[in-house]
Amino acid sequence: MGEKKKFIRGFATRSIHGSNIAKGEHAPVSTPIFQTSTFDVKRVLMGAQVRPEFIYTRGGNPTTREFEQKMADLENAEMGFAFASGMGAIAGTLLSLLEAGNEIITDNEVYGGTWSLLNHYIGRHGIKVHFIDMTDETQIEDTINEKTRLLYMESPMNPTLKLVDIKQIVRIAKEHNLITAIDNTFCSPYLQNPIDFGVDYVIHSCTKYIGGHGDALGGITVGSASDIIKIMPESMDLGATLSPFNAWLFLRGLKTLEIRMQRHCANALSLAKFLESQDKVERVLYPGLPSHPQHELAKKQMRDFGGIVSFYLKKGTNVTEFVKHLEIPAYTVSLGDADTFIEDPFNLSHFSVPRKVKKAVGITKYLLRVSVGLETIEDLIDDFENAFQHL
Ligand SMILES: Cc1ncc(COP(=O)(O)O)c(C=O)c1O
């Protein structure tokens, strides 16, 4: 008999099937929602030897656990812990791992909410945060000192679509015995698996591509079992727990993640190419375009280039007039939905970031970020073409 071939199932199969933690004996195809805050654990009084896994939903719930396990699997991690929002996941993870006196290093261009959390809250608790350009190895090396504990990344970044070289940052972290964490929201597990590059903690705002339909807030952190266990107790105490209903919505979202991501990426590339051909456009930022300064790195560490396209209108263009004439996209924050969204990070998603910082990283009044949805691409391009004609 020949050697048994290891059969690794494809991403879509794993995102549709997978764990059966919450399914029970009736084998429903759709995971049941355990809509309960607490569980009767009387069996403990009857002499049960094993502590029940589920006691109170803030610490664990079968529907949520099934979602955590599936996300861990899709990220090539061992375990996950879900939160009420992406910010809940970032805050829970960082607050569990850091203490007063520690220092962390991140990039100037992280998501506005994360920037605000690090600056206003984490900074106030005796943890020093260094905002640098993480594409510059020398800056990272120069910033590390004996108090540094963690390197925190995003790639691609929001809204400038700058990438960091994940492998390079993991190498530096390992040399200095530091923890690494990454916000992988823009990619979803379909486009990038940072665990494969050696990252310790992978965080998602599930509000975006995981849910995919703009109807639920949630977040998750995945990693090795020993690393996730380190963040669970304090995260439970902080109380930003994912609701079982939202866990169910995310399990449903995961079933179509692969085909949605494929369409998001195809639509985004077409729109990016169209925008690059427009007179009123100064510059398009999209990792899938050869004009992106890190296109080669994107090809190496991402499977495709994502659904977000940012672009600068030429100085002096009436940005409001342009956005007003777009019929299909909603003018709003958030991303990763079936619907296309457009926003000006200067006024919306990065409102809380001081002007000085925005200027330094290129978030000007002329920068627009599009979360390209799943609509018919010809309609989207027609809509943008029509808005350009009004300028
Ligand atoms: C990259 C990124 N990370 C985290 C968050 C925060 O997620 P949530 O809104 O689910 O708290 C966002 C929200 O826009 C985001 O864009």
Ligand as a Chemical Component Dictionary entry (heavy atoms), coordinates in Angstrom:
data_LIG
# 
_chem_comp.id                   LIG 
_chem_comp.type                 NON-POLYMER 
_chem_comp.pdbx_formal_charge   0 
_chem_comp.three_letter_code    LIG 
# 
loop_
_chem_comp_atom.comp_id 
_chem_comp_atom.atom_id 
_chem_comp_atom.alt_atom_id 
_chem_comp_atom.type_symbol 
_chem_comp_atom.charge 
_chem_comp_atom.model_Cartn_x 
_chem_comp_atom.model_Cartn_y 
_chem_comp_atom.model_Cartn_z 
_chem_comp_atom.pdbx_ordinal 
LIG C1 C1 C 0 -8.520  48.203 9.496  1  
LIG C2 C2 C 0 -9.558  48.333 10.564 2  
LIG N1 N1 N 0 -9.338  47.753 11.756 3  
LIG C3 C3 C 0 -10.234 47.852 12.762 4  
LIG C4 C4 C 0 -11.410 48.551 12.603 5  
LIG C5 C5 C 0 -12.375 48.641 13.741 6  
LIG O1 O1 O 0 -13.402 47.715 13.595 7  
LIG P1 P1 P 0 -14.837 47.865 14.293 8  
LIG O2 O2 O 0 -15.516 49.015 13.637 9  
LIG O3 O3 O 0 -15.483 46.541 14.035 10 
LIG O4 O4 O 0 -14.598 48.118 15.737 11 
LIG C6 C6 C 0 -11.686 49.145 11.374 12 
LIG C7 C7 C 0 -12.942 49.904 11.183 13 
LIG O5 O5 O 0 -13.152 50.564 10.201 14 
LIG C8 C8 C 0 -10.731 49.043 10.334 15 
LIG O6 O6 O 0 -10.937 49.619 9.137  16 
# 
loop_
_chem_comp_bond.comp_id 
_chem_comp_bond.atom_id_1 
_chem_comp_bond.atom_id_2 
_chem_comp_bond.value_order 
_chem_comp_bond.pdbx_ordinal 
LIG C1 C2 SING 1  
LIG C2 N1 SING 2  
LIG C2 C8 DOUB 3  
LIG N1 C3 DOUB 4  
LIG C3 C4 SING 5  
LIG C4 C5 SING 6  
LIG C4 C6 DOUB 7  
LIG C5 O1 SING 8  
LIG O1 P1 SING 9  
LIG P1 O2 DOUB 10 
LIG P1 O3 SING 11 
LIG P1 O4 SING 12 
LIG C6 C7 SING 13 
LIG C6 C8 SING 14 
LIG C7 O5 DOUB 15 
LIG C8 O6 SING 16 
# 
